[in-house]
Amino acid sequence: MAGMLGSDPQDMAELISKLGTAIDQIQSAMGTLDGKVNSVNWKGPDAERFKGTQWPQSKQQLNRVINDLNDVKTLVNRQKSEQERASA
């Protein structure tokens, strides 16, 4: 079998950093949007439905994405550490 097996820990470190940045950006956007949703001057049944059901569901979905990205980041970090030990 030809080619490299394993990984480049430096490339993996960059991936870990990019995942962290993406997580931070999603959390920041969600906080900004949540603040605006709570302060927007919007009344009536559509507003109640959006603020009471649709937006909370969207936040749950975004939190699942954040959790999934954190899981991926942890996995990549573990694999990076294993690669560094194997290459030492």
C-alpha positions in Angstrom: 0.0 0.0 0.0 1.5 3.3 -1.1 1.1 6.7 0.5 1.0 8.1 4.0 -1.0 6.6 6.7 -1.9 8.7 9.7 -2.0 12.4 9.8 -0.1 15.6 10.0 -0.5 16.9 13.6 0.0 20.5 12.4 -2.8 20.1 9.9 -5.0 18.6 12.6 -4.2 21.5 15.0 -5.4 23.9 12.3 -8.6 21.9 11.9 -9.1 22.0 15.6 -8.6 25.7 15.6 -11.1 26.2 12.7 -13.7 24.0 14.5 -13.3 26.2 17.6 -13.7 29.3 15.5 -16.9 28.0 13.9 -18.3 27.0 17.3 -17.6 30.5 18.6 -19.1 32.2 15.6 -22.3 30.1 15.9 -22.6 30.9 19.6 -22.0 34.6 19.0 -24.6 34.7 16.2 -27.1 32.8 18.3 -26.6 35.3 21.2 -27.0 38.3 18.9 -30.1 36.8 17.3 -31.6 35.8 20.6 -31.2 39.3 22.0 -32.9 40.8 18.9 -35.7 38.2 19.0 -36.4 39.1 22.6 -36.3 42.9 22.0 -38.0 43.2 18.6 -41.2 45.2 18.6 -43.5 42.5 17.2 -46.9 41.6 18.6 -49.7 39.2 17.7 -50.1 35.4 17.1 -47.3 35.2 14.5 -44.9 36.8 17.0 -46.0 34.6 19.8 -45.6 31.5 17.7 -42.2 32.6 16.5 -40.9 33.7 19.9 -42.6 30.8 21.8 -42.0 27.9 19.4 -40.1 28.5 16.2 -37.1 30.4 17.6 -36.6 28.1 20.6 -36.7 25.1 18.2 -34.1 26.9 16.0 -31.9 27.5 19.1 -32.1 23.8 20.0 -31.0 22.9 16.5 -28.1 25.3 16.7 -27.1 23.9 20.1 -27.1 20.4 18.6 -24.8 21.7 15.9 -22.5 23.2 18.5 -22.5 20.0 20.5 -21.7 18.0 17.4 -18.9 20.3 16.4 -17.5 20.1 19.9 -17.6 16.2 19.7 -15.8 16.4 16.3 -13.2 18.8 17.8 -12.6 16.4 20.7 -12.3 13.4 18.4 -9.8 15.2 16.1 -7.8 16.4 19.1 -7.7 12.8 20.4 -6.5 11.5 17.0 -3.9 14.3 16.9 -2.5 13.3 20.3 -2.4 9.6 19.2 -0.6 10.5 16.0 1.9 12.6 18.0 2.6 9.6 20.3 2.9 7.2 17.4 5.3 9.5 15.6 7.5 10.1 18.6 
